[in-house]
Amino acid sequence: MKKSIIYLFFLLINLSSFAKIRVYLPTLDSLSVAKGQVLFTQNCTSCHQIKTDGIGPKLSGITSITSPAWVKKIIKNSQDMIAAGDERATTLYLKYKKAIMPSFSHLQENEIDAIVEYLATTKPIKSNLKKDYGEGLKNPIPEPIQISNLVIDVKQFTQFPASSEERKYPLTRITKLAPHPNTGQLFVNDLRGKLYKMEGNTPVVYMDFTQLMPNFIHQPGLASGLGSFAFHPDFLKNGLLYTTHSEKTGSAKADFGYNDSIKVALQWVLTEWKIDNPSSGVFSGKPREMMRVNVVSVIHGVQEIAFNPYAHKGDADYGLLYIGIGDGGAAENGYSFLTNKEEGIWGKILRIDPQGRNSTNRKYGIPINNPYVKSANKRALREIYASGFRNPHRIMWMSSGDMFAVNIGHANIESLYKIEAGNNYGWPIREGKFVIHTDGDMNQVYPLPSNDKAFNITYPVATFDHDEAKAITGGYEYTGSLIPGLKGKYLFGDIPTGRLFYINVADLKQGQTANIKEWKLTLDGKPETLRNLCGSDRIDLHFGIDAQGEMYIMTKADGKVYQIIGAKQ
């Protein structure tokens, strides 16, 4: 995920942009190099490879063309270097569309040294592309997003306690705010391991995964950690809560793995918690592991689970759990064959019956009306509901009952999809409404071919490209009663830049492209920007909703939550 994921080295160097300077590190220590390779895999491969370009440039031979001291400085804090006017950092900041990588100051000095020492063992490589498809589209979506007259007023709702060490950026990693289906009480997760319940405006720790799960990890700080949570709609009767979290490689045997010649960066785990006393505000319960998934990199994991809030008892969808699983970075790490096929779990939205037991591992059920239940392909995974996603970061339902998901793109396109059973949404051969080549330069996109209908791909109902913003964050249809002017609007935005968008829900139709508009913000009636409020160029924006349909804005950078309280147009 380009953007909400961390760009560790994308500012480092474009190998053709600067004069080649022969600068090598002194004698390298083999143990330090080995440690550096592990740290590089954990922290860097979301955006960078050694031999091929990815989200950022390939890093082969980096220390032979630029100073190791400069590399260390950019790892520690690229924002400070840009602010200080460093020529190389500023040039690359502009070249890579003004995307900011957070500080990696949480790494120890010897860890940064080890990464640089590992990079010093690599040799420069000109190109490792299998095919050259020529220059892609320079501006895939030339029409700009228009600024509307809509101004939405917010007030600060709460401040979450810092979960970062020494209060470093981001202060928190809060990503999901959702109501309890029975009580309406708000819950919020911090990827660093805490699930909070809101007592009025005060966050109180309900669960702490650093204590509950011995193998729990939240580093590197991309999307790893406590990914998502969902209370069963009958929670007060059955006491069932579901969570996803990441664990270190090899913690247990995976239910979904791949050839052992391919690395495993970490594992994602879906857990059912049986709460001892569902009416109690204090957590006490036992876990039951339901699913464990290996992934090839630290990005695009299991960041969303959700129940359909509009399903009622007796409906076919009631009590069924939807699971958004990214491709685990498979495509951009050279393993595109793992994703977008019926036999693989990566890059999918799943639908399961948590209380059933007819899955392969006998730990959950397969709904009888899932699209692959009667597939002629005996190896097809019956859990699959829809396929073709890079990172289905958020899943939501409109008041019509229609299901939607946002998909965070690679180098060019951000998308909102209307989800229908059995549909293929294109990744990794499509990014939005454009062709992408996994055996070529994946940073380029191309027009659709003349025979495109033969691929049977479902395209976004709304989309924008990276000259507008960098990483779509899913919002919600406003269904509250306090602000009639927002009725019928789907509010969403961009994770790193904090730009705020809306679409008229009536325009979200399969086979059509809805018009996106930008809205402006006021805080207690005074014009503001999230960038100014956060004091950071990287906002890390997310949205939340309560039981009454009122909406909230969360900014990970400073750990604040704002409630939407008014609108004018």
N, C-alpha and C positions, 0 to 999 in steps of 0.2 A: 504494500500500500504505500504509495508515494506520499507522503504528506502527513496523514495522521500518524503513520509510522515515522520513525526517526531517520533522517537523512544523515547518517554518520559521516560519509565522506564525499557527498555529491558536490560539496564546495571545494574539494581538495584541488582537483586539477583536471583540465582537459588536455590530454597528452599532446595535442597539436596546437595548443594556444600559447604556449610559452617556450622560450628558448630552452634547449636541453642542457642541463647543468649536471655534470658528473659529481654527485654527492652521495657517498656511501657511508654507512655506519661503521664504526670500528668493529673489531672482532666480535662475532655474534655468539651468544651462549645458546647451546642447543635446547636446554630446558626452557629458557626464556622464549625462544622461537616457538617451541611447541605450545607453551602457554598462550603466546600471542595468536597462534592459529585458532585455538579454541575461542579466545576472546573475540577475534575477528568474525568467526562463524556466528557467535552469539549476538554481537552488536552491530555488525556491518553488512552482512549479506542480504539484509532486507532491501538494500539499495545498491549494493556494489558487489561485483564479482572480480576475480583476478584476471580471467582471460577474456571476458566479454563485457560489453557495455550493458548496463541495466538501467535502473532509474537514474543512477549517476554513472560517471565514466568508469571503465575498468581501471584497476589499480596496479596492474602489473608494472613493475619497475618504477614505482612512484618515487622511491628515495634516490633514484638515479637522475631525476629531473627536477627535483625541488628539495629544499632543506628539510631534514627530519625534524629540526626544531620548529619549522613552520607547520609541519603536519601535526605535531604535538599541540601547538597552540590552537589550531583550527578544531581539533577534537575537543579540547577543553572548553572553548567558548567562541564559536564562530560569530555570534552576534556582537560580542565586544570588538572583534577584529574588524568587522564591517563598520561599526560605529566609529572606530578609531581611524577609518580611512585606508586600511590596508588595501593596496592596489589589487593584488591577486584575489583576495577574498571578495572585494567589491565587484570586480570584473565577473567572477563566476556567479556571484549572487544575482547579477543582472542577467547573465546568460541562462541561468536555470530558473528564470521566470519569478525571481524574488521569493522563492521558497526558503524559509528559515529552518535550520536544524537547531534543536534545543542543545543546551550545554550538556556535555558528557563529563561534567566535573565530578559526578559520582564515582567515576573510575579512579583508582589509586594511581599515583605517579608510576609505580612499577608496572601496572597493568597497561597504561598507555605506552610506556617504553617497550613492553613486550609486543604490542600490536605493531608498532613501528619497526621493531626488529624482524618480526615475521614478514612484513611487507618488503623489507630490505633483501630478503632471500628470493624474491620474485624477479623475473627478467621482463624487460619491455616487450610487449606484443603489439604489433600494428593492428591486426584485425583477426577476429575468430568467427566472423559471420559465415554461415554455411552458404547463404545466397544473398545476392545484392538485388533488391527489388527497386532500386532507384530512390529518388527523393520522394518523401511522402508529402501529404498536404501540409502547407505551412500554417494555415488557419482553418482547421476543419469546420468550425461553425463561425462564419464571419459576422453574423448578426449579433450585436452586443445586447446584453441584458439591460433593459431600460429601468431607470429609477422611477418608481411610482410616486404618487402623492400620499401613499399610506405611511403614517407615522404611528408607531406603537410605543406606548408608555409602559415602563417597568418600574418596579421598586425592588430594593434588595430584600430577599426573603431570608437568606441565612448565609453564614460563612462556615465552611467545613474546616476542621482542624488539619493542619499541615501533616501530610504523610510522607513528605520527602525528607531526606536527611539534611540537616542544617538549613532547612527551609529553601532548598534550591529548586529551580524550575524543573518541571511544573510543581507548584505547591501541593496539588492533589492530582489524582487521576480519576475523578468522578465522571462517570460516563452514562449512567442510566438512572432515571428517576421515574418511578411508577407506583401506582397505588395498590394496596392490598385489595384483592377482589371482594372481600367480605366486609372488612372494617373501613376501607378507604384510607387507612394510615399510609403515609408515603414512605417508601424505602429507596435508598440510594446506594450504589456500589462504588467503591474506590478500587481500581484495579490492583492496588498494592495489597489488597487482601481483606478489607473490612466491608461488611454490609451493615449500613446504618438504617435505623428507623428514625423517623422524625417525630419528636414529641413537641407539638407546636412548631416553633421555629428552631428547635434545638436538635441537632443530630446526636443520636445515642447509638453506640456500637451494639449491634444485635448478634453478629457473627464475626469471628476473626480467623480467617483461613491460615494465617501464619501459625496459629495455635492448633487448629483443627486438622490440618493436613500436613504431615511431616515433610512431604516432597514438594509442597507448594513453592512456586517461583513466580516472581513478577518482573524479573530482570531478564533480558534488557527491556527497557520501558517502551515497547512498541504497542502491541495490543495484548501482550501476555499478562497473566494475573487472574484476578477474579473477573471473568469475562461478562457474565450475565446471570440473571436470576428470574424465576417465575414461580409464583404461588399457584398451586392447583386451584381451580375455581371452586372446589368443594373443600378448601383448606380447613375451615372450622370444623368439618366433620372428619376428614381423613388426616389432617396435619401434614400434608405433603408439600414440600418445597423443593424446587429444582435449581441447580446451579451448574455453571461451567467454570473450570479453572485450568491453569496450565501447571504441569509438573516437569521435573527434570527428566532427561532422556533415560530410558531403561527403568523407570520406577516400577513398571509392571508390564506384563504382556499386553500388547495392543489388540483390540478387536478389529481394527482397521489399520493394516500396515502395508508394506511394499517390499520389493527386493532388498535384501540386506546389503547390497552394494551401494545403495543410496542412503545418504546420511539422515539421521533423525535429529532435528534441532531441539525438539521438546515434544511433550504429549499433552493433548487436551482431553479433559475428563468431564463427562456428564454424570452428575450425582443426584440421587434422590435422597432427601432428608426427611425422616419420620420424626416429627416434632412431638415430644412427650405430652405437652399440654398446649394445644393450639390456641386456647384463649389466654394464655399467659403472654406477657410482654417480654419475658426473659427466655432466651434461647436455651433449650435443652433437647437434644435429639441424637439420632444415630444415622450415619450415612449408608447408602447402598449404591455402589458403583454400577452404572448402567452401560456406559460406553466409553472406550478409550481409543483415541485416534493419534497416530503418529503424523508429524508434519515435517517437511524438509527444511523449513526456515522458521524464523520467529514471527513472521507476519501472517495475516489472513487466517486466523484461527477460528475458534467457535465463540464469536463475539455476541451472538444473539440467540436467545430462546424465548418463546412467547406462546401463550394460549390466545385463541381468538376471543376477544372480550365481548363480541356480539353474538357468540354462540350460546344457546340456552339448553337446558336439559331436554333431551329428546332430539336435538339437532345432531346431524352426522358428525359435525366438527367439535362437539362439546367434549372437553377433557382431553383433546389431542394436542400434543406438544409439537410446535414447529421449531426447527433447529437450523440456524444459518451457519454453514461451514464454508469458509473460504478455501482457496486452492492451496493454502499453506506455502505460497510463494513458489509452487511447483513450476509454473510456466516460465517465469523469469529466471529461474535457476537451472533451466535446461531439461526439466522433466514434464513437459506439457502433456505427455501421454498419460499422466496420472489423473488428469482432470478432464471433465466434459465427456465422460463415457459412462455407460450404464453400470459397469462393474466397479466403479470407483466412487468413494464417498466425497472426495474433495471437489469444491466448487459447486456445492448443492444446497438446496433447502430441503430438509427432511421433514417428514411428519410421522410421528410415532404415537402409540397408545402406551403411556407410562405404566399403566397397570396391567397390560397384557404380558404374555410370555412366549409368543410364537416367533420371536426373532431368532437369528442363528445362535446367539449366545444365551438365549432364554431369559433375558433380563428386561425385556420390554416387548410390546406388541406391535404388529404391523396392521394398520387399518385395512379392512377388506376393500375399500374403495380407493386406495392409493393407485396411482397410474401404472406402476410396474408390477403389481401383484399378479397379473395374468400375462406378463411378458413371455414371448416365445424364447427369449434369451434366459436360460436357466441360471446364468450367473449375474443377471441384473439385480441390483439391490432394491428390494421392495420398499425400503425406507424412503427412497427418493420421491419427492413431490415435484420439484422443478430443478433444472440444471443450467449450467453455463454461466457461473458467477465467479468473479475474481475475489470479491469480498462483500457478501450480502450483510452489510454492517448493521442495518436496522430493518426490522419487519414491523409493519403496522397495518391496521385495518381502517377503512373509512366507514362512516356511519351507514353507508349502503351495504356494508358487509364485504365489499371488495378488498382483496389483500394486495399490499404493495410492499416493495423492498427497494432500498437504495443500494447501489453497487459502487464501491469506490474503485476508480479506474487506475490505469497504469501511468502513462505519460501524457495522455491527451484528454480523455473523456470521462465525465461523471454522469451517472444515469439513475433515473427513477423508473422502476418497472412495475407494471401491473402483473401480479403473479397468478397464473392459472395452471392447474394440475397437468403435468406432463410436458409443459413447454420448455424449450431450450432457448436460453437468452444469450448464447453466443460465445462467451469466453472459453478458450483463448484464441479463437480464430476471428472474433469480432471484439472491438472495443466501442461500445455504444453502437452507432449506425455505420461503423467503418471497419474495413478489413485491417487485421493485424497479422503479421507473419512471425510465428514462433521460431522459424529457422532463419530469420533475417533480423533486422534492427527493430526490436520491439518498441522503440521510442518513436517509431513512425506509424502513421495510419494512412490508409488508401481508400479510394472510392469503392463502393460495392460493385461486384462483377455483374455482367449482364444476365447471368444465370442464377442470381442470388436466391430466387424462390425455391430452387432445388435444395437449398440448405435447411429450409424450414426453421428459420430463426425468428424469434419474437424480439422486436426492437423496443427501445425505451419510449415511455409516454412523455418524458421530459428529459432534457439533457443540456449540459453546458461544457465548454472546453476550458483549457487551462490558461487562456489569456484572461479569463473571468475569475476563476477560483481554482482550488487545488484538490479538495477532497470533500465530497458531498456528505453531509450529516443529516440523517433522516429526522424529520419532525413528525407532526401530527395534524390532522384536520381539527380545527377549532370547533368544539362541540359544547363549549360552556355557555353560560347565560349572562355573564357580567358584561360582555362586550359584543353586542349585536352586530357591529360593523365587521367583525371577523368571521361571522357565520359563512360557511361555504368556502373557507380558505384553508389551504394546506400550507403551513409554515415550516420552513426548513432553512438550511444554510450551508456554510462551508467551514470545515473544521479549523484549518490553520489561520485563515485570514479573518474569520468572524463575519463575513458578509452575510446578510440576512435576506432571504428570498421568500416569495409566496407564489402559489399557483391557485387559480380558481378550480375547485374540485370538479365542477361540471365539465372542465376541459380535459380531464384525465381519462382519455378513451384509448382503448387498444387500437393500434394501427395509426394513431395520430400523434402529433407532437404538440404538447401544450406550451403556451407562452409563459416564460418565467419573468417575474418582476422583482425588483429589489425594494425593500422597505427600510425606513430609517427609524432610529431609536431615540427615545427621550427617557431620562431617569428622573422620576418625580417631576415630570413636566419640562425639564431642561434638556436641550439637544446634547447627545453624547455619542461616543463610539465605544465599542467593546475594546478596541485597542487602547484607547486612553484609560478606560476603567481598569483594564488588566495591567497596564504599564508594561506590555510585552507586544512584540510584533507577531507572536504566535499565540492565538487565542485558545485553541483547543475547545471549540464550541460543541455543545450538545443540547438537546431539547428533552423536556420531560412533560408529563401530563398527570393531572390528578383525577380522582374518581368523578368529579363534577365536569370534567372536560376543560378545566382551566389549564393554562400552559405556563411553562417555566423555561428559562435559559440557564445553562450551566457553563461556566468557564473554568476549565481545569487549571489554566495558568495561575489563577489566584484563589481557586477553591470557592468561588462565590456562586450563589444561585439567585436569579432574579425572577420575580413573578410578573407576568404580563397583566396589567391592570386597566389598560385603556387603549383606545385607538381613534384616530381621526384621519379623514381623507379629503 
